[in-house]
Amino acid sequence: MEVHHHPDLHHKEKPWKEYLLEGLMIFLAVTMGFFAESLREHIANKEKENQIIASLVRDLKKDTARLNDLINTYMPEHNRWTDSVNKYIDSLPLKGNERKITMAVFNATDWNTYAPPEVALNVLKDAGAFNLIEKEKVKAEILNFNTNINEYIKYSAFITEVEHKVDTASTSFTPRQVQRDVVAKLYINNAKNTNGFVEFDDIPADIKFKTYNKAVFVSYLKRVDEVDNLLNDMLGQYKRIFNEETKLLNVLKKEYHLEE
């Protein structure tokens, strides 16, 4: 008979050093994996942060240009038209000067106001995006900028209501069709130029006022003057926002080593 020998199933125990080495290798592998994942997440967050900052800088540059235009081009021109409409109505006969007075009325009430930058506001609304910004100095400057923006938004909402009342009041002497035609022309001119006021030729040659009662025009001027005072008060806010925005841009450029 053939005899079968069973294999010896008893294994020799590993030396304790081998167990220690295996445990150390597993620990190192897990640790390296953790650090690799953390590094990957840090790199991804850093890339997102740089994208946010780049978008923010682009938006702020456009915004400072817009504010500069409002402060140094629109407001001086608007003030000249407000002075003109007062002068025309006070000193000129209403009949025979309809086109000239209407041009001044529309230009003095061509409200060209400031709209805060979307990217900056979106960064502040999104807690996740804001927290990706690691530099505390940058965060502090963004919050300062936001404070100025919030003050402006509250004030501008009130001014918009007053402006609407003035626009409505002009219908007391300006024919409806003239209102439509000239407003359409204003939109066209503003599309061509940020501060596109209407010209004399933009006013219909055959325009006639609905009333030639001087008291109606004088009453209207009081409302125009009210908005003019508010807009010039707002000019101070424009300048404050512009200064804060310029400061924020400089901090961003310095902290992130951005070129001009």
Contacts in CASP RR format, 6 or more apart in sequence:
PFRMAT RR
TARGET T0000
AUTHOR 0000-0000-0000
METHOD contacts of the structure
MODEL  1
MEVHHHPDLHHKEKPWKEYLLEGLMIFLAVTMGFFAESLREHIANKEKEN
QIIASLVRDLKKDTARLNDLINTYMPEHNRWTDSVNKYIDSLPLKGNERK
ITMAVFNATDWNTYAPPEVALNVLKDAGAFNLIEKEKVKAEILNFNTNIN
EYIKYSAFITEVEHKVDTASTSFTPRQVQRDVVAKLYINNAKNTNGFVEF
DDIPADIKFKTYNKAVFVSYLKRVDEVDNLLNDMLGQYKRIFNEETKLLN
VLKKEYHLEE
45 132 0 8 1.000
48 129 0 8 1.000
48 132 0 8 1.000
49 132 0 8 1.000
49 133 0 8 1.000
49 134 0 8 1.000
50 256 0 8 1.000
52 123 0 8 1.000
52 129 0 8 1.000
52 132 0 8 1.000
52 133 0 8 1.000
53 133 0 8 1.000
53 138 0 8 1.000
53 252 0 8 1.000
53 256 0 8 1.000
53 258 0 8 1.000
55 119 0 8 1.000
56 119 0 8 1.000
56 120 0 8 1.000
56 123 0 8 1.000
56 252 0 8 1.000
57 249 0 8 1.000
57 252 0 8 1.000
57 253 0 8 1.000
57 258 0 8 1.000
58 119 0 8 1.000
59 117 0 8 1.000
59 118 0 8 1.000
59 119 0 8 1.000
59 120 0 8 1.000
60 117 0 8 1.000
60 120 0 8 1.000
60 245 0 8 1.000
60 248 0 8 1.000
60 249 0 8 1.000
60 252 0 8 1.000
61 249 0 8 1.000
62 117 0 8 1.000
63 116 0 8 1.000
63 117 0 8 1.000
63 120 0 8 1.000
63 245 0 8 1.000
64 242 0 8 1.000
64 245 0 8 1.000
64 246 0 8 1.000
64 249 0 8 1.000
66 114 0 8 1.000
66 194 0 8 1.000
67 114 0 8 1.000
67 238 0 8 1.000
67 241 0 8 1.000
67 242 0 8 1.000
67 245 0 8 1.000
68 242 0 8 1.000
69 194 0 8 1.000
69 195 0 8 1.000
70 112 0 8 1.000
70 114 0 8 1.000
70 238 0 8 1.000
71 235 0 8 1.000
71 238 0 8 1.000
71 239 0 8 1.000
71 242 0 8 1.000
73 194 0 8 1.000
73 195 0 8 1.000
74 112 0 8 1.000
74 194 0 8 1.000
74 195 0 8 1.000
75 231 0 8 1.000
75 232 0 8 1.000
75 235 0 8 1.000
75 238 0 8 1.000
77 195 0 8 1.000
77 197 0 8 1.000
78 107 0 8 1.000
78 108 0 8 1.000
78 110 0 8 1.000
78 112 0 8 1.000
78 231 0 8 1.000
79 228 0 8 1.000
79 232 0 8 1.000
81 104 0 8 1.000
81 107 0 8 1.000
81 108 0 8 1.000
81 110 0 8 1.000
81 197 0 8 1.000
82 108 0 8 1.000
82 224 0 8 1.000
82 225 0 8 1.000
82 228 0 8 1.000
84 104 0 8 1.000
84 107 0 8 1.000
84 108 0 8 1.000
85 101 0 8 1.000
85 104 0 8 1.000
85 105 0 8 1.000
85 107 0 8 1.000
85 108 0 8 1.000
85 221 0 8 1.000
85 224 0 8 1.000
86 221 0 8 1.000
86 224 0 8 1.000
86 225 0 8 1.000
88 97 0 8 1.000
88 100 0 8 1.000
88 101 0 8 1.000
88 104 0 8 1.000
89 101 0 8 1.000
89 214 0 8 1.000
89 217 0 8 1.000
89 218 0 8 1.000
89 221 0 8 1.000
92 100 0 8 1.000
92 101 0 8 1.000
94 101 0 8 1.000
94 209 0 8 1.000
94 212 0 8 1.000
94 214 0 8 1.000
94 217 0 8 1.000
95 212 0 8 1.000
98 203 0 8 1.000
98 207 0 8 1.000
98 208 0 8 1.000
98 209 0 8 1.000
99 200 0 8 1.000
99 203 0 8 1.000
99 204 0 8 1.000
99 205 0 8 1.000
99 207 0 8 1.000
100 200 0 8 1.000
101 217 0 8 1.000
102 174 0 8 1.000
102 178 0 8 1.000
102 182 0 8 1.000
102 203 0 8 1.000
102 207 0 8 1.000
103 198 0 8 1.000
103 199 0 8 1.000
103 200 0 8 1.000
103 202 0 8 1.000
103 203 0 8 1.000
105 170 0 8 1.000
105 174 0 8 1.000
105 220 0 8 1.000
106 182 0 8 1.000
106 183 0 8 1.000
106 186 0 8 1.000
106 197 0 8 1.000
106 198 0 8 1.000
107 197 0 8 1.000
107 198 0 8 1.000
108 224 0 8 1.000
108 228 0 8 1.000
109 163 0 8 1.000
109 166 0 8 1.000
109 167 0 8 1.000
109 170 0 8 1.000
109 224 0 8 1.000
109 227 0 8 1.000
110 186 0 8 1.000
110 190 0 8 1.000
110 196 0 8 1.000
110 197 0 8 1.000
110 198 0 8 1.000
111 163 0 8 1.000
111 227 0 8 1.000
111 231 0 8 1.000
112 190 0 8 1.000
112 194 0 8 1.000
112 195 0 8 1.000
113 156 0 8 1.000
113 159 0 8 1.000
113 160 0 8 1.000
113 234 0 8 1.000
114 152 0 8 1.000
114 156 0 8 1.000
114 238 0 8 1.000
114 241 0 8 1.000
116 149 0 8 1.000
116 152 0 8 1.000
116 153 0 8 1.000
120 142 0 8 1.000
120 145 0 8 1.000
120 146 0 8 1.000
120 149 0 8 1.000
121 146 0 8 1.000
121 149 0 8 1.000
122 129 0 8 1.000
123 129 0 8 1.000
123 130 0 8 1.000
123 133 0 8 1.000
123 142 0 8 1.000
124 130 0 8 1.000
124 142 0 8 1.000
124 143 0 8 1.000
124 146 0 8 1.000
130 139 0 8 1.000
130 142 0 8 1.000
133 139 0 8 1.000
133 142 0 8 1.000
135 255 0 8 1.000
135 256 0 8 1.000
137 251 0 8 1.000
137 255 0 8 1.000
138 251 0 8 1.000
138 252 0 8 1.000
138 255 0 8 1.000
141 247 0 8 1.000
141 248 0 8 1.000
141 251 0 8 1.000
141 252 0 8 1.000
142 248 0 8 1.000
144 244 0 8 1.000
144 247 0 8 1.000
144 248 0 8 1.000
145 241 0 8 1.000
145 244 0 8 1.000
145 245 0 8 1.000
145 248 0 8 1.000
148 237 0 8 1.000
148 240 0 8 1.000
148 241 0 8 1.000
148 244 0 8 1.000
149 241 0 8 1.000
151 237 0 8 1.000
152 234 0 8 1.000
152 237 0 8 1.000
152 241 0 8 1.000
155 234 0 8 1.000
155 237 0 8 1.000
156 234 0 8 1.000
159 227 0 8 1.000
159 230 0 8 1.000
159 231 0 8 1.000
159 234 0 8 1.000
162 226 0 8 1.000
162 227 0 8 1.000
162 230 0 8 1.000
163 227 0 8 1.000
165 223 0 8 1.000
166 220 0 8 1.000
166 223 0 8 1.000
166 224 0 8 1.000
166 226 0 8 1.000
166 227 0 8 1.000
169 219 0 8 1.000
169 220 0 8 1.000
169 223 0 8 1.000
170 179 0 8 1.000
170 220 0 8 1.000
171 179 0 8 1.000
172 210 0 8 1.000
172 211 0 8 1.000
172 216 0 8 1.000
172 220 0 8 1.000
173 209 0 8 1.000
173 210 0 8 1.000
173 211 0 8 1.000
173 216 0 8 1.000
173 217 0 8 1.000
173 220 0 8 1.000
174 209 0 8 1.000
174 210 0 8 1.000
175 207 0 8 1.000
175 208 0 8 1.000
175 209 0 8 1.000
175 210 0 8 1.000
178 203 0 8 1.000
178 204 0 8 1.000
178 207 0 8 1.000
181 204 0 8 1.000
182 198 0 8 1.000
182 202 0 8 1.000
182 203 0 8 1.000
185 198 0 8 1.000
185 202 0 8 1.000
186 196 0 8 1.000
186 197 0 8 1.000
186 198 0 8 1.000
189 196 0 8 1.000
189 197 0 8 1.000
189 198 0 8 1.000
189 202 0 8 1.000
190 196 0 8 1.000
252 258 0 8 1.000
253 260 0 8 1.000
END
